[in-house]
Amino acid sequence: MDRGSQFSSPEFLAYFSSHAGLKFSMDGKGRAIDYIFIDRFWRNIKYEKLYLEPSDNGLELYHKLRDYMKYYNLERPHQGLKYKKPVEMYPTFVTDFQKTIIFISICFLILFSFIQIK
């Protein structure tokens, strides 16, 4: 199954292209290799947090995800960074990370207002 096919569909490309300043990142025809990094990130969240601590409701899940993202970026050593933390490697990381957390928090709140997670 090509999990990136939705990102190379004509509908998505037309919608994406309508936003000035965005750059579509593909390594080849219909291959979104960038997905591998976020795929690994979500795998880590599931195996290190969510499967070990199932949530009873969406709000609890939101807090676990938010806390894990802080841990993942500010406290957790990464093999690909020679066992350093992202915050140690990138001087402007904290400011960018805070903006990202705010954005992701808003996305999760919107998502959880529509979906009840059991």
C-alpha positions as CSV (number, residue, x, y, z in Angstrom):
1,M,0.0,0.0,0.0
2,D,1.4,3.4,-1.0
3,R,0.7,5.5,2.1
4,G,1.9,8.6,0.3
5,S,-0.5,8.4,-2.6
6,Q,-3.0,10.8,-1.0
7,F,-0.3,13.4,-1.1
8,S,0.4,13.0,-4.8
9,S,-3.3,13.0,-5.8
10,P,-4.4,15.8,-8.1
11,E,-6.9,17.1,-5.5
12,F,-4.2,17.5,-2.8
13,L,-1.7,19.0,-5.2
14,A,-4.2,21.6,-6.3
15,Y,-5.1,22.5,-2.8
16,F,-1.5,22.6,-1.7
17,S,-0.5,24.7,-4.7
18,S,-3.1,27.3,-3.8
19,H,-1.1,28.3,-0.7
20,A,1.7,30.7,-1.6
21,G,5.1,30.1,0.0
22,L,4.7,26.4,0.5
23,K,7.2,24.0,-1.0
24,F,6.1,20.4,-1.9
25,S,8.8,18.0,-0.9
26,M,9.0,14.8,-2.9
27,D,12.1,12.8,-3.8
28,G,10.7,11.4,-7.0
29,K,7.4,10.8,-8.8
30,G,4.8,10.3,-6.2
31,R,7.3,9.3,-3.5
32,A,7.1,11.3,-0.3
33,I,10.3,10.0,1.3
34,D,10.0,12.7,4.0
35,Y,7.2,10.6,5.4
36,I,9.7,8.1,6.8
37,F,10.7,10.5,9.5
38,I,7.2,11.2,10.8
39,D,6.4,7.5,10.4
40,R,9.2,6.7,12.8
41,F,8.2,9.5,15.2
42,W,4.6,8.1,15.4
43,R,6.0,4.6,15.8
44,N,8.0,5.8,18.8
45,I,5.0,7.5,20.3
46,K,2.9,4.4,20.0
47,Y,5.5,1.9,21.4
48,E,7.0,4.2,24.1
49,K,3.8,5.8,25.4
50,L,0.4,5.0,24.0
51,Y,0.6,1.2,24.0
52,L,2.1,1.2,27.5
53,E,-0.4,3.7,28.9
54,P,-3.8,3.4,27.0
55,S,-6.0,6.5,27.4
56,D,-9.6,6.6,28.6
57,N,-10.6,9.6,26.7
58,G,-9.4,12.2,24.1
59,L,-8.3,14.8,26.6
60,E,-6.1,12.3,28.5
61,L,-4.6,11.2,25.1
62,Y,-4.0,14.8,24.2
63,H,-2.0,15.4,27.4
64,K,0.0,12.2,26.9
65,L,0.9,13.2,23.4
66,R,1.8,16.7,24.3
67,D,4.0,15.5,27.2
68,Y,5.6,12.9,25.0
69,M,6.5,15.4,22.3
70,K,8.2,17.6,24.9
71,Y,10.1,14.6,26.2
72,Y,11.0,13.4,22.7
73,N,12.4,16.8,21.7
74,L,13.8,18.2,24.9
75,E,14.9,15.2,27.0
76,R,15.2,12.0,24.9
77,P,18.6,11.2,23.4
78,H,18.4,10.3,19.7
79,Q,20.7,7.7,18.1
80,G,20.7,9.7,14.8
81,L,22.1,12.7,16.8
82,K,24.9,10.6,18.4
83,Y,22.7,10.2,21.5
84,K,22.2,14.0,22.0
85,K,18.9,15.7,22.4
86,P,17.4,17.8,19.6
87,V,17.5,20.8,21.9
88,E,21.2,20.4,22.2
89,M,21.8,20.2,18.5
90,Y,19.7,23.1,17.2
91,P,20.1,26.6,18.8
92,T,16.7,27.9,17.7
93,F,15.0,24.6,18.4
94,V,13.1,25.6,21.6
95,T,11.4,28.6,19.9
96,D,10.4,26.5,16.9
97,F,9.4,23.6,19.1
98,Q,7.1,25.9,21.1
99,K,5.4,27.1,17.9
100,T,5.0,23.5,16.7
101,I,3.5,22.4,20.1
102,I,1.0,25.2,19.9
103,F,0.0,24.2,16.3
104,I,-0.2,20.5,17.1
105,S,-2.2,21.2,20.2
106,I,-4.7,23.1,18.2
107,C,-4.9,20.3,15.6
108,F,-5.5,17.7,18.3
109,L,-8.1,19.7,20.0
110,I,-10.0,20.1,16.7
111,L,-9.5,16.4,16.0
112,F,-10.7,15.3,19.5
113,S,-13.8,17.5,19.2
114,F,-14.9,15.3,16.3
115,I,-13.6,11.9,17.3
116,Q,-14.2,10.0,20.5
117,I,-11.2,7.7,21.2
118,K,-11.6,4.5,23.2
